[in-house]
Amino acid sequence: MKLRNPKPFNTTRILQLIGALCFVYLFLGFMLLPCLNTLTSIFTTKNAAGETDPLAVIRFFLAGSMGKYVWNSLKLAILLVITVNIIGISIVLLTEYFDIKGAKILRLGYMTTLIYSGVALVTGYMFLYAGDGILTTFMKEMNPDFNPTWFNGFNAVLFTMTFACTSNHMLFLRNAIRGIDYNTIEAARNMGAKPFKVLFKVVLPTLKPTLFSLTIMTFITGLCAMSAPTLLGYDSINPEIVRLAGSSTADEAFPQARAALLSIILACFTIILLTILSSYERKGHYLSVSKTKAKLQKQKITNPFWNVVAHIYAYVLFIIYMTPVVMIVVFSFQTYSAVKMRRLDLSQWTLLNYFGKEDYSYLTSRGTYKTREGSISGVFSNEATLGGIQTSFILSIAAAALACIIVVIACNYIFKHKKTGTILEYALLFPWLLPTILICYSYRVFFNSNDVWYVFGTNLYYGDMVKLLIIIAYTVVKLPFSLRMIKAAFYAIDEELEDAARNLGASPIRTFLRVKLPIILPSVLAVFALNFNALFTEYDMSATFASTYGTSYAMVIQSMTREEGLYGYNINASGRRCASTVFIMIVSGLILYLVYGVGGRDLSERLKAREKWKRRFAWLTKRSGKKGATDP
């Protein structure tokens, strides 16, 4: 029997071996070991006598007030699923399914949550509804008995997050409903079904997979909420974990172990939900299939009463979505006194909240005037704000690029090696099993020591090293999303192209760089842009790694109002916060336009756009040539 020749130990195999060793090192050191350390810390707690008591934290949880944080998060997640699905489904139906006047304008208003989120969005709603907010002040003037603190706690968090979380519906459910075959709707109508019966019996069943996925995403978002509960004063799990992470045993009993227990509880909920989702996806779903698929046509609401109700409901939601955006943009050009008093002064417009710097003089308690130089400053002239922008920009762009590079290399390996590639794929999806706060908390505790042999005794939480730790956390959290998106792009690569390159003598590395990479590059750039967009305004992870060396842009925005006017500093913090929100909207809007506008066009649309710009350029050149010829 002829023996098989062993594969030559060439450059490709050496690179594969080095890559495998690096991945094992990174997976064990930055995914598995920190989380296992968090789990074991729960059962290694010592009591007052210095003895190890494995059940001390659990007894404290059952007897103390820790259970209320879990219940508060569960209550928020359950109710958020109901409210977000009601609002999310309705706005998609109003703009994509029913024939509503002004649907294009309504769609733009409903999609505003895509360009600002997190701390920026919450502060926008607080600008309107907080105790000193515009609408609250107006209601107080109209009715002196009106409670100015009504926008606080659970109701405020639920209201804010309901409208903040519908962005996923506008992205995913909108695409799903636009893909419905209109022939199925027409067939149901020909059989005598009324419009709303067609909606509930034909349309919505085909959307069940998407709706179920959105429900899971909404539930996890509510369970792991951070920005809204922190700013609006609601006791939930994530803010409590961050608070305990910064505490010590001198302040309260075993805070680190309590934070670890809450993180593990979040992880258990997440794993259960993802297990339910996986089992549900393995079942059959309704599909709308026909030989000749027809484009969906908008349905008219024939009943005059319900037609009027639908229009009123649509524009009321539009006002709710657009009011914070409009007010923030307008007040970002107002003086600091107008912003602080929440009173619009159309006679005074300024760019000070964006650019420039002024001194501020105030009367002290001793009756003397004191001047703070540069206390009134704009976004791009304030050192703290510029530092936050620079820090977030560098960390976000590094993490977004690193996640894309790792996933591109991994996907190339997965498609070549089925068995070991499956193990690699599940390893990259591992961060989806854990909440973000657990990963970040585990990093903060595990790497905050000089005894971690895995990183050669370096304290990654000390000084400027915390920036490296944040980049690693950002990258790990974005790996699953990047994998799902980029892996789909690899399916578009024709295997015959790779065979042709191999027959021409190209090495595997050269084939990848010259053949595969140009094909998937648009999708990779889109994933990079979306990752950067999400990380640039990220607050939850940066708050967990709270440090003077790693203060992100979102943390600077969050602290502006708290320090406004303190000892004569940051007098126009509210105005600068409005300008910062506008800046975030511009950056996010530009990214979304490049991804879903320019990047979403097919080849024919790109060629038409190119020809259009060529004609415009030729016309301008011709006009300038004629003008130059006639000039004396």
Backbone torsions as a table, in degrees:
resi	resn	phi	psi	omega
1	MET	NA	135.2	-177.1
2	LYS	-78.1	126.5	179.9
3	LEU	-80.9	143.6	178.2
4	ARG	-74.4	135.4	177.5
5	ASN	-74.1	136.3	177.8
6	PRO	-66.0	149.4	179.4
7	LYS	-66.8	138.5	-179.7
8	PRO	-64.3	142.2	-179.0
9	PHE	-87.9	77.0	-175.1
10	ASN	-95.3	-169.9	-177.5
11	THR	-63.0	-38.3	-178.6
12	THR	-62.5	-44.0	-179.9
13	ARG	-67.7	-34.4	177.1
14	ILE	-64.3	-43.6	178.6
15	LEU	-64.9	-38.5	177.7
16	GLN	-64.4	-40.4	179.0
17	LEU	-66.0	-43.4	178.4
18	ILE	-63.9	-42.1	178.6
19	GLY	-62.8	-40.3	179.3
20	ALA	-64.7	-43.0	179.0
21	LEU	-64.5	-41.8	178.2
22	CYS	-63.4	-41.4	-178.7
23	PHE	-66.5	-42.3	178.0
24	VAL	-61.2	-42.8	178.8
25	TYR	-61.0	-46.8	-177.7
26	LEU	-69.4	-39.3	-179.0
27	PHE	-65.4	-45.4	-179.7
28	LEU	-68.8	-42.4	-173.1
29	GLY	-80.7	-29.8	-173.6
30	PHE	-120.1	5.2	173.5
31	MET	-126.6	-50.8	-170.6
32	LEU	-86.6	-54.0	-173.8
33	LEU	-62.1	-44.8	178.8
34	PRO	-60.3	-39.4	-179.6
35	CYS	-70.7	-38.2	175.8
36	LEU	-65.1	-35.6	176.6
37	ASN	-63.4	-39.0	176.9
38	THR	-64.9	-41.0	180.0
39	LEU	-65.1	-44.9	-178.0
40	THR	-70.6	-25.6	-179.2
41	SER	-65.3	-22.6	178.8
42	ILE	-65.4	-36.5	-172.7
43	PHE	-101.6	9.6	177.5
44	THR	-115.1	21.8	-179.8
45	THR	-72.3	140.8	178.7
46	LYS	-105.2	142.9	179.1
47	ASN	-84.6	-173.0	-176.8
48	ALA	-61.8	-27.1	-179.6
49	ALA	-83.4	-1.6	-179.7
50	GLY	85.6	9.2	-179.9
51	GLU	-95.1	144.5	178.9
52	THR	-70.9	127.2	-178.7
53	ASP	-126.4	98.5	-174.3
54	PRO	-62.6	-26.1	-175.3
55	LEU	-104.4	10.3	-175.7
56	ALA	-64.0	-45.5	-177.7
57	VAL	-67.1	-39.2	-179.7
58	ILE	-66.1	-40.4	176.8
59	ARG	-64.5	-39.7	178.1
60	PHE	-63.7	-38.5	179.1
61	PHE	-63.4	-43.5	-177.6
62	LEU	-73.4	-33.2	-175.8
63	ALA	-94.2	-24.9	-175.4
64	GLY	-93.4	-155.9	-175.9
65	SER	-100.9	8.6	-179.3
66	MET	-65.0	-30.1	-178.9
67	GLY	-61.8	-27.2	-178.5
68	LYS	-68.2	-30.4	178.3
69	TYR	-66.8	-40.1	177.4
70	VAL	-65.8	-45.3	-179.6
71	TRP	-64.5	-41.0	179.2
72	ASN	-61.9	-41.4	178.4
73	SER	-68.0	-40.4	177.5
74	LEU	-63.8	-43.5	178.8
75	LYS	-61.4	-43.6	179.1
76	LEU	-63.8	-42.9	-178.2
77	ALA	-64.8	-42.3	-178.1
78	ILE	-66.4	-48.4	-179.5
79	LEU	-69.6	-31.0	178.8
80	LEU	-66.5	-36.0	176.4
81	VAL	-59.0	-41.9	-179.0
82	ILE	-68.7	-52.3	-174.9
83	THR	-68.1	-41.7	-178.9
84	VAL	-66.3	-40.7	178.7
85	ASN	-66.7	-37.3	178.2
86	ILE	-64.2	-51.1	-179.0
87	ILE	-69.0	-43.7	-177.0
88	GLY	-63.5	-47.0	179.0
89	ILE	-64.7	-40.6	-177.1
90	SER	-66.0	-41.4	-178.0
91	ILE	-70.8	-31.2	176.1
92	VAL	-70.0	-42.4	178.2
93	LEU	-64.5	-39.0	-178.1
94	LEU	-67.6	-31.1	-176.5
95	THR	-99.0	-21.7	-174.3
96	GLU	-118.6	-25.4	-173.3
97	TYR	-108.1	-48.1	-179.2
98	PHE	-90.4	154.2	179.2
99	ASP	-87.3	92.1	-179.0
100	ILE	-110.3	133.2	179.7
101	LYS	-65.8	134.0	-179.4
102	GLY	75.6	29.9	-176.0
103	ALA	-62.9	-34.6	-179.7
104	LYS	-65.5	-40.7	177.9
105	ILE	-68.1	-41.2	178.3
106	LEU	-60.9	-40.3	-179.1
107	ARG	-62.2	-41.1	178.2
108	LEU	-62.2	-40.0	178.6
109	GLY	-66.4	-41.7	-179.3
110	TYR	-68.9	-23.2	-177.6
111	MET	-92.7	6.5	179.4
112	THR	-63.8	-25.7	179.0
113	THR	-68.5	-11.1	177.3
114	LEU	-77.7	-22.0	-175.8
115	ILE	-102.2	-7.4	170.7
116	TYR	-152.2	136.7	-175.7
117	SER	-151.8	-178.7	176.9
118	GLY	62.6	-132.9	-177.7
119	VAL	-61.9	-40.1	-179.0
120	ALA	-61.2	-42.7	-179.6
121	LEU	-68.7	-43.8	-178.8
122	VAL	-63.2	-42.3	179.0
123	THR	-66.5	-29.8	175.6
124	GLY	-63.8	-43.5	178.0
125	TYR	-70.6	-35.6	176.4
126	MET	-65.7	-31.9	178.8
127	PHE	-61.8	-26.0	179.2
128	LEU	-95.7	-45.6	-165.8
129	TYR	-108.3	-8.4	-179.9
130	ALA	-66.1	178.4	-176.5
131	GLY	-57.3	-34.6	177.5
132	ASP	-106.0	17.4	-178.3
133	GLY	-70.5	166.3	-175.5
134	ILE	-63.8	-52.7	-177.1
135	LEU	-70.2	-36.3	178.4
136	THR	-65.4	-41.3	176.9
137	THR	-63.0	-40.6	178.5
138	PHE	-64.0	-43.8	179.2
139	MET	-65.9	-33.8	178.5
140	LYS	-67.6	-36.7	177.7
141	GLU	-70.1	-36.1	179.3
142	MET	-73.0	-37.0	-178.4
143	ASN	-135.4	103.4	-177.6
144	PRO	-59.7	-23.2	-179.6
145	ASP	-84.8	0.0	-178.5
146	PHE	-67.5	135.2	-178.0
147	ASN	-77.4	112.2	-176.7
148	PRO	-72.0	-15.0	-178.8
149	THR	-100.2	24.7	-176.9
150	TRP	-67.5	-29.9	-178.1
151	PHE	-91.0	78.5	-177.4
152	ASN	-159.4	151.9	176.1
153	GLY	77.4	-150.2	-171.8
154	PHE	-61.9	-46.3	-177.1
155	ASN	-61.5	-40.7	179.3
156	ALA	-66.3	-41.5	178.8
157	VAL	-64.6	-44.4	179.9
158	LEU	-62.6	-43.4	180.0
159	PHE	-63.4	-47.4	-177.8
160	THR	-64.9	-46.9	-176.6
161	MET	-72.9	-24.5	176.7
162	THR	-60.1	-46.4	-178.8
163	PHE	-82.5	-21.7	179.0
164	ALA	-76.4	-32.3	-173.1
165	CYS	-89.3	-0.7	178.8
166	THR	-78.1	-3.0	179.1
167	SER	-62.4	-34.4	177.9
168	ASN	-65.4	-35.5	176.8
169	HIS	-65.3	-40.0	-179.2
170	MET	-69.9	-21.9	178.1
171	LEU	-88.9	-53.9	-169.8
172	PHE	-92.7	-47.3	-179.2
173	LEU	-67.0	-33.7	177.8
174	ARG	-62.1	-44.1	177.7
175	ASN	-65.6	-37.1	-179.2
176	ALA	-67.1	-42.4	-177.5
177	ILE	-73.0	-28.8	176.7
178	ARG	-74.7	-16.2	177.5
179	GLY	-91.1	2.0	179.4
180	ILE	-69.5	140.2	178.2
181	ASP	-77.1	120.0	-177.9
182	TYR	-67.8	-20.9	179.4
183	ASN	-61.4	-35.0	179.5
184	THR	-67.8	-37.3	178.0
185	ILE	-68.2	-43.1	179.5
186	GLU	-64.1	-38.4	178.7
187	ALA	-64.5	-41.8	178.8
188	ALA	-64.4	-39.2	179.0
189	ARG	-68.3	-36.7	177.3
190	ASN	-66.3	-23.5	177.9
191	MET	-86.7	4.5	174.4
192	GLY	96.1	7.7	-179.6
193	ALA	-73.9	138.6	177.8
194	LYS	-77.5	161.5	-174.3
195	PRO	-54.3	-45.0	-177.0
196	PHE	-73.2	-28.0	175.9
197	LYS	-69.9	-37.9	175.5
198	VAL	-61.6	-40.1	-179.5
199	LEU	-62.0	-47.0	-174.3
200	PHE	-82.8	-25.9	-176.1
201	LYS	-100.1	-22.8	-175.7
202	VAL	-116.4	-50.4	-172.6
203	VAL	-74.8	-57.1	-174.8
204	LEU	-61.3	-37.3	176.8
205	PRO	-59.3	-33.8	178.3
206	THR	-72.3	-16.5	-179.0
207	LEU	-95.9	2.3	-175.6
208	LYS	-57.3	-45.4	179.0
209	PRO	-58.6	-44.2	179.7
210	THR	-66.3	-42.7	-179.9
211	LEU	-63.8	-38.0	-179.8
212	PHE	-67.3	-41.6	177.8
213	SER	-63.1	-41.5	178.4
214	LEU	-65.1	-35.3	178.0
215	THR	-64.0	-44.2	178.6
216	ILE	-63.1	-44.4	179.4
217	MET	-61.9	-40.8	179.7
218	THR	-66.8	-41.5	-179.9
219	PHE	-62.0	-45.5	179.8
220	ILE	-65.7	-37.7	177.5
221	THR	-61.2	-44.8	178.3
222	GLY	-66.9	-37.0	-179.2
223	LEU	-67.6	-36.4	-176.7
224	CYS	-104.5	23.7	-177.9
225	ALA	-61.8	141.9	-177.0
226	MET	-131.0	-56.5	-171.9
227	SER	-62.7	-54.0	-176.1
228	ALA	-62.9	-49.1	177.4
229	PRO	-60.1	-35.9	-179.1
230	THR	-66.3	-46.3	-175.5
231	LEU	-80.3	-27.1	-174.8
232	LEU	-103.9	6.3	172.3
233	GLY	71.9	55.5	178.5
234	TYR	-126.9	129.7	-176.1
235	ASP	-81.8	100.8	176.7
236	SER	-127.0	-177.8	-169.6
237	ILE	-68.7	-52.0	-172.7
238	ASN	-60.8	-48.3	176.9
239	PRO	-59.7	-34.7	178.7
240	GLU	-68.9	-36.9	177.2
241	ILE	-62.8	-44.8	179.7
242	VAL	-63.4	-40.4	179.4
243	ARG	-64.4	-45.4	-179.6
244	LEU	-66.6	-32.7	-179.7
245	ALA	-63.8	-30.0	179.1
246	GLY	-93.6	5.2	-179.0
247	SER	-97.8	176.8	-179.3
248	SER	-138.7	168.6	-179.3
249	THR	-66.5	-19.3	177.1
250	ALA	-72.2	-24.6	-179.3
251	ASP	-88.1	-40.3	-176.7
252	GLU	-158.3	171.8	-175.2
253	ALA	-74.1	129.0	177.9
254	PHE	24.2	66.6	-178.1
255	PRO	-64.8	-36.8	-177.3
256	GLN	-64.9	-41.5	179.4
257	ALA	-67.2	-35.8	177.3
258	ARG	-66.6	-40.2	176.3
259	ALA	-63.7	-39.0	178.7
260	ALA	-64.0	-41.4	179.4
261	LEU	-63.6	-44.3	177.6
262	LEU	-62.7	-36.9	178.0
263	SER	-65.6	-41.5	178.9
264	ILE	-65.7	-37.5	177.1
265	ILE	-61.4	-43.1	176.0
266	LEU	-60.8	-41.8	179.9
267	ALA	-63.0	-40.5	179.2
268	CYS	-62.3	-45.2	177.5
269	PHE	-60.0	-42.7	-179.0
270	THR	-64.4	-43.9	180.0
271	ILE	-63.4	-41.9	179.0
272	ILE	-62.0	-43.8	-179.3
273	LEU	-65.6	-41.9	178.8
274	LEU	-67.7	-32.3	175.7
275	THR	-66.1	-42.8	177.1
276	ILE	-62.1	-42.1	179.8
277	LEU	-62.4	-42.9	-179.3
278	SER	-64.9	-42.3	178.9
279	SER	-66.8	-34.9	178.8
280	TYR	-69.0	-37.8	-178.8
281	GLU	-67.8	-22.8	178.8
282	ARG	-77.5	-12.8	177.2
283	LYS	-82.2	168.0	178.9
284	GLY	-77.7	156.3	179.1
285	HIS	-133.2	160.5	174.9
286	TYR	-73.1	138.0	177.5
287	LEU	-130.8	146.0	175.2
288	SER	-103.9	105.7	-173.1
289	VAL	-127.8	136.7	173.3
290	SER	-152.0	164.8	-177.5
291	LYS	-66.9	-39.4	178.2
292	THR	-121.4	99.8	-176.5
293	LYS	-73.6	133.4	-178.8
294	ALA	-106.5	147.2	179.7
295	LYS	-71.2	141.0	-179.0
296	LEU	-65.0	132.7	176.3
297	GLN	-110.3	140.4	-177.2
298	LYS	-66.8	142.5	-177.1
299	GLN	-97.6	134.0	177.1
300	LYS	-84.1	140.5	175.0
301	ILE	-88.9	104.5	-172.0
302	THR	-73.6	-29.1	179.9
303	ASN	-73.6	119.6	-177.2
304	PRO	-58.9	-40.5	-178.2
305	PHE	-63.3	-51.1	-178.5
306	TRP	-68.9	-27.3	175.6
307	ASN	-64.9	-43.3	177.9
308	VAL	-66.2	-42.4	179.5
309	VAL	-61.8	-42.4	-180.0
310	ALA	-63.3	-41.6	179.3
311	HIS	-66.5	-42.5	178.3
312	ILE	-62.3	-46.1	179.8
313	TYR	-61.0	-42.0	-178.7
314	ALA	-62.8	-43.3	-175.7
315	TYR	-80.8	-23.8	172.2
316	VAL	-66.0	-44.0	175.9
317	LEU	-63.1	-38.2	178.3
318	PHE	-60.3	-41.6	178.9
319	ILE	-64.8	-41.3	179.7
320	ILE	-63.1	-42.1	-179.7
321	TYR	-69.3	-41.9	-170.3
322	MET	-85.7	-27.4	-175.3
323	THR	-57.3	-48.3	178.3
324	PRO	-61.2	-38.0	-178.6
325	VAL	-64.9	-48.2	-178.1
326	VAL	-64.0	-44.9	-178.3
327	MET	-64.2	-40.2	179.7
328	ILE	-65.7	-43.1	179.5
329	VAL	-63.4	-44.8	-178.1
330	VAL	-65.9	-47.8	-176.7
331	PHE	-72.7	-15.6	175.5
332	SER	-68.1	-15.1	177.8
333	PHE	-106.1	13.1	179.6
334	GLN	-100.2	163.6	178.1
335	THR	-70.8	162.4	-176.5
336	TYR	-64.2	-32.4	178.5
337	SER	-68.7	-39.2	178.3
338	ALA	-66.6	-38.9	179.5
339	VAL	-68.1	-42.7	-178.4
340	LYS	-65.9	-38.7	179.3
341	MET	-84.3	-5.8	-178.7
342	ARG	56.5	41.4	179.6
343	ARG	-126.2	121.6	-177.1
344	LEU	-76.3	124.5	179.1
345	ASP	-117.1	99.3	-175.7
346	LEU	-70.3	-11.5	179.8
347	SER	-85.7	-12.2	-177.6
348	GLN	-125.7	109.3	175.5
349	TRP	-119.1	141.6	-175.8
350	THR	-148.0	154.1	173.4
351	LEU	-104.7	14.0	-175.3
352	LEU	-63.9	-31.6	179.8
353	ASN	-69.5	-15.4	177.2
354	TYR	-103.6	-47.9	-175.4
355	PHE	-131.1	164.3	174.1
356	GLY	88.0	168.8	-178.3
357	LYS	-154.1	138.6	179.5
358	GLU	-135.7	156.5	176.0
359	ASP	-85.0	157.6	-179.9
360	TYR	-129.4	128.2	178.4
361	SER	-110.7	135.7	-178.7
362	TYR	-142.3	159.4	-177.4
363	LEU	-90.5	122.7	-179.3
364	THR	-81.4	174.5	179.7
365	SER	-67.5	-18.8	179.1
366	ARG	-88.5	1.0	178.1
367	GLY	84.7	13.0	178.4
368	THR	-110.5	154.0	179.1
369	TYR	-89.9	140.0	178.7
370	LYS	-129.4	141.4	-176.4
371	THR	-114.2	130.3	174.1
372	ARG	-105.7	115.6	-177.4
373	GLU	-73.0	130.0	176.6
374	GLY	67.9	20.5	-179.0
375	SER	-69.3	-26.9	176.3
376	ILE	-100.0	108.7	-174.2
377	SER	-142.9	155.3	-179.5
378	GLY	-92.4	178.6	-177.6
379	VAL	-58.8	-44.2	-173.8
380	PHE	-95.0	11.8	174.2
381	SER	-128.9	7.7	178.6
382	ASN	-104.2	128.3	-174.1
383	GLU	-64.0	-42.2	-178.7
384	ALA	-64.8	-43.7	-179.0
385	THR	-67.4	-44.8	177.9
386	LEU	-62.4	-37.9	177.4
387	GLY	-64.7	-40.9	177.5
388	GLY	-65.0	-41.8	177.9
389	ILE	-62.5	-45.7	-179.8
390	GLN	-62.9	-44.5	-179.7
391	THR	-63.3	-48.9	-179.0
392	SER	-63.7	-38.6	-179.0
393	PHE	-63.8	-47.5	-177.8
394	ILE	-66.1	-48.3	-178.2
395	LEU	-63.6	-41.7	-176.6
396	SER	-69.5	-44.1	-177.9
397	ILE	-68.8	-35.0	177.9
398	ALA	-68.1	-45.1	-179.0
399	ALA	-68.4	-42.2	179.7
400	ALA	-62.5	-42.5	179.3
401	ALA	-67.7	-42.4	-178.9
402	LEU	-64.1	-41.2	178.1
403	ALA	-61.6	-42.7	179.6
404	CYS	-66.0	-41.7	179.9
405	ILE	-62.9	-46.6	-179.9
406	ILE	-61.1	-44.4	-176.3
407	VAL	-70.6	-37.8	178.3
408	VAL	-62.0	-46.1	178.5
409	ILE	-64.0	-41.1	-179.4
410	ALA	-66.0	-42.7	-179.8
411	CYS	-64.3	-38.7	177.5
412	ASN	-61.7	-36.9	177.4
413	TYR	-73.7	-40.0	-177.7
414	ILE	-61.3	-41.1	-177.8
415	PHE	-74.9	-15.4	178.4
416	LYS	-95.6	-31.1	-175.8
417	HIS	-125.4	102.2	-172.5
418	LYS	-67.7	-47.6	-173.8
419	LYS	-69.6	-60.1	179.7
420	THR	-68.2	-26.7	177.0
421	GLY	-64.4	-34.0	177.4
422	THR	-64.7	-41.0	177.5
423	ILE	-62.5	-43.0	178.8
424	LEU	-62.3	-40.3	-179.6
425	GLU	-64.2	-45.2	178.9
426	TYR	-65.6	-32.3	177.9
427	ALA	-66.8	-38.8	178.5
428	LEU	-72.1	-23.8	177.1
429	LEU	-86.5	-3.8	-177.8
430	PHE	-56.1	-40.3	179.9
431	PRO	-60.5	-20.2	177.0
432	TRP	-69.1	-20.2	180.0
433	LEU	-77.3	-13.8	-174.0
434	LEU	-121.8	143.0	174.5
435	PRO	-68.1	152.4	-177.5
436	THR	-58.2	-39.8	-176.4
437	ILE	-64.5	-32.3	178.7
438	LEU	-68.3	-42.8	179.2
439	ILE	-62.1	-47.4	-177.8
440	CYS	-67.5	-41.8	178.5
441	TYR	-63.7	-40.2	179.3
442	SER	-62.8	-39.8	177.1
443	TYR	-63.1	-44.9	-176.6
444	ARG	-61.7	-40.4	-177.5
445	VAL	-78.9	-44.7	-172.8
446	PHE	-69.3	-40.7	-175.1
447	PHE	-95.3	4.2	178.1
448	ASN	-89.9	58.2	-177.6
449	SER	-162.4	155.4	175.9
450	ASN	-94.7	6.5	-176.5
451	ASP	-105.6	7.7	-178.7
452	VAL	-80.7	103.8	-177.1
453	TRP	-67.1	-22.7	-175.3
454	TYR	-66.8	-26.6	177.6
455	VAL	-115.8	29.7	173.2
456	PHE	60.4	38.1	174.5
457	GLY	73.0	18.3	-179.8
458	THR	-93.4	131.3	176.7
459	ASN	-83.7	103.5	-176.5
460	LEU	-77.0	-8.0	179.4
461	TYR	-99.7	4.3	-175.1
462	TYR	-102.6	130.4	174.2
463	GLY	61.4	-141.0	-178.7
464	ASP	-68.6	-14.0	179.4
465	MET	-65.4	-19.8	179.7
466	VAL	-63.8	-27.3	177.1
467	LYS	-64.8	-40.1	176.3
468	LEU	-63.8	-39.2	179.1
469	LEU	-65.0	-39.2	177.8
470	ILE	-66.0	-41.1	178.2
471	ILE	-60.8	-42.9	178.6
472	ILE	-62.7	-44.5	179.2
473	ALA	-63.3	-46.0	176.6
474	TYR	-55.4	-46.1	-177.0
475	THR	-64.3	-46.5	-178.5
476	VAL	-61.5	-42.8	-178.1
477	VAL	-65.4	-32.8	-177.3
478	LYS	-88.9	-3.8	-179.0
479	LEU	-62.4	-47.7	-178.0
480	PRO	-61.0	-45.9	179.1
481	PHE	-61.6	-44.2	179.9
482	SER	-63.2	-38.2	180.0
483	LEU	-64.0	-46.0	-178.4
484	ARG	-62.9	-38.5	-176.7
485	MET	-77.3	-46.1	-176.2
486	ILE	-74.1	-33.1	177.7
487	LYS	-62.1	-37.3	177.1
488	ALA	-62.8	-33.8	179.3
489	ALA	-69.2	-30.5	-179.6
490	PHE	-66.8	-25.2	178.4
491	TYR	-66.4	-19.8	-179.4
492	ALA	-81.4	-4.4	-179.6
493	ILE	-83.0	124.5	178.1
494	ASP	-77.5	126.0	-178.4
495	GLU	-64.1	-25.1	-179.8
496	GLU	-65.7	-29.5	177.4
497	LEU	-65.0	-41.3	178.7
498	GLU	-67.5	-39.5	177.7
499	ASP	-63.6	-40.1	179.3
500	ALA	-64.2	-41.9	178.1
501	ALA	-64.5	-38.0	178.8
502	ARG	-66.9	-39.2	179.2
503	ASN	-66.8	-27.0	178.0
504	LEU	-82.6	0.5	175.1
505	GLY	94.8	9.5	-179.4
506	ALA	-75.4	139.9	176.8
507	SER	-73.9	161.4	179.0
508	PRO	-57.2	-38.4	179.9
509	ILE	-67.3	-43.5	179.3
510	ARG	-66.0	-38.1	177.3
511	THR	-62.1	-41.5	179.9
512	PHE	-65.8	-44.3	-175.7
513	LEU	-73.1	-34.8	-173.7
514	ARG	-98.6	-19.6	-176.3
515	VAL	-114.1	-55.7	-173.7
516	LYS	-74.7	-48.3	-173.7
517	LEU	-58.7	-43.4	177.8
518	PRO	-61.2	-27.9	-179.5
519	ILE	-73.1	-42.6	-176.0
520	ILE	-90.9	-4.8	-174.1
521	LEU	-57.5	-42.2	178.1
522	PRO	-58.9	-40.8	178.6
523	SER	-68.4	-37.8	178.7
524	VAL	-64.5	-43.1	178.8
525	LEU	-64.9	-36.8	177.9
526	ALA	-64.3	-43.6	178.1
527	VAL	-64.5	-41.5	177.0
528	PHE	-58.9	-44.5	-178.9
529	ALA	-64.4	-43.3	-180.0
530	LEU	-66.7	-40.1	177.1
531	ASN	-62.9	-45.3	178.7
532	PHE	-62.0	-42.2	-179.3
533	ASN	-60.2	-40.4	-179.4
534	ALA	-74.0	-37.6	-175.7
535	LEU	-79.9	-26.7	-176.1
536	PHE	-63.5	-35.5	179.1
537	THR	-107.6	18.9	-177.3
538	GLU	-68.8	139.8	-178.2
539	TYR	-121.5	-39.8	-171.8
540	ASP	-58.5	-50.5	-177.3
541	MET	-69.7	-42.6	-179.3
542	SER	-64.9	-32.3	176.6
543	ALA	-67.4	-34.5	177.4
544	THR	-66.8	-36.1	178.5
545	PHE	-94.1	32.4	-175.2
546	ALA	-50.7	121.0	-178.8
547	SER	-161.5	148.4	178.0
548	THR	-67.3	-18.1	-179.6
549	TYR	-91.7	-11.0	-177.4
550	GLY	-134.5	39.1	-179.5
551	THR	-75.7	118.5	-176.5
552	SER	-85.9	171.5	-179.4
553	TYR	-62.2	-41.6	-179.8
554	ALA	-63.4	-37.4	179.2
555	MET	-68.9	-35.6	176.9
556	VAL	-64.2	-44.0	178.8
557	ILE	-61.6	-42.7	-177.6
558	GLN	-63.9	-33.0	-176.8
559	SER	-86.7	-7.8	-176.0
560	MET	-61.6	-49.8	-176.8
561	THR	-67.9	-35.9	-177.8
562	ARG	-63.9	-31.9	-176.8
563	GLU	-102.0	5.2	-174.1
564	GLU	-63.0	125.0	175.9
565	GLY	76.6	-0.2	-178.0
566	LEU	-69.5	117.2	-178.4
567	TYR	56.5	30.7	176.5
568	GLY	79.8	12.7	179.7
569	TYR	-101.7	153.6	174.7
570	ASN	48.9	56.7	-177.3
571	ILE	-64.9	-38.3	-177.6
572	ASN	-102.9	39.6	-179.0
573	ALA	-60.9	-38.5	179.7
574	SER	-65.7	-43.2	177.6
575	GLY	-65.4	-39.5	177.5
576	ARG	-67.4	-33.2	176.3
577	ARG	-65.5	-40.9	176.1
578	CYS	-61.6	-44.8	178.9
579	ALA	-64.0	-36.4	177.3
580	SER	-64.1	-40.2	177.9
581	THR	-63.8	-40.8	177.0
582	VAL	-63.0	-41.2	178.1
583	PHE	-61.2	-41.8	177.8
584	ILE	-64.4	-40.1	178.0
585	MET	-60.7	-42.5	-178.8
586	ILE	-64.7	-46.5	-179.7
587	VAL	-63.2	-47.8	-178.9
588	SER	-65.1	-42.4	178.3
589	GLY	-61.6	-40.3	178.4
590	LEU	-64.6	-42.7	178.7
591	ILE	-62.5	-46.0	-179.9
592	LEU	-63.8	-36.4	178.7
593	TYR	-66.3	-41.7	179.9
594	LEU	-66.4	-33.1	-177.5
595	VAL	-82.3	-53.7	-173.6
596	TYR	-96.0	-15.2	177.9
597	GLY	-92.7	-74.6	179.3
598	VAL	-69.8	-46.5	-177.3
599	GLY	-70.7	-20.8	-179.2
600	GLY	-84.8	-3.0	-179.7
601	ARG	-78.2	144.9	174.1
602	ASP	-83.4	-177.6	-173.7
603	LEU	-63.3	-42.6	-178.6
604	SER	-64.1	-40.2	178.7
605	GLU	-66.4	-37.4	178.4
606	ARG	-66.5	-39.8	178.5
607	LEU	-65.9	-39.9	177.5
608	LYS	-63.8	-43.3	179.0
609	ALA	-63.8	-38.6	178.9
610	ARG	-64.7	-43.7	178.2
611	GLU	-64.1	-36.8	179.1
612	LYS	-62.9	-45.9	179.4
613	TRP	-68.0	-32.4	176.4
614	LYS	-64.3	-42.0	178.8
615	ARG	-64.8	-41.3	178.4
616	ARG	-64.3	-42.0	-179.9
617	PHE	-65.3	-40.6	178.4
618	ALA	-65.0	-39.0	179.3
619	TRP	-65.2	-42.8	178.8
620	LEU	-65.7	-39.5	178.2
621	THR	-64.0	-41.1	179.5
622	LYS	-64.9	-42.0	179.6
623	ARG	-64.6	-43.5	-179.6
624	SER	-67.6	-33.2	177.5
625	GLY	-66.9	-41.6	177.9
626	LYS	-64.6	-41.3	-179.1
627	LYS	-64.3	-39.8	179.2
628	GLY	-67.8	-31.0	-179.7
629	ALA	-73.2	-30.4	-178.4
630	THR	-86.1	-16.3	-179.6
631	ASP	-70.1	137.4	179.5
632	PRO	-68.1	NA	NA
